[in-house]
Amino acid sequence: MVKDFMNHFRLNIENTPDRFALLNLQKKPSKSVQEYARRWRTEAARAQPPLDDSELTKYFIRAHEGIYFEKMMGMMGQKFPELVKMGDFLEEGIKFGKVQSMETLQAASKAI
């Protein structure tokens, strides 16, 4: 009964994220782009005032860092699912060594 009550009134006790909070929602290294996008989109759906499609794209891109941010900047104006596909593509490229992540580039420059 307590659990049902808490679930029903959860929105009254939780803080709703704003745009600044969405920018600070970072991808954890142990999580995939798909998992991050799902978590980010869930939080964005709770934001007040609600985000329109162009804001959703803009804030999702701005929440990224490094190579993800650089490559997604060129996709401004695309729909959210297209950004997630690009993130998957970049993640795969990094995984197979075809794309250099910012961490790899920084480590290489320190080694020189």
Beta strands, then each sheet from edge to edge (+ up, - down):
end
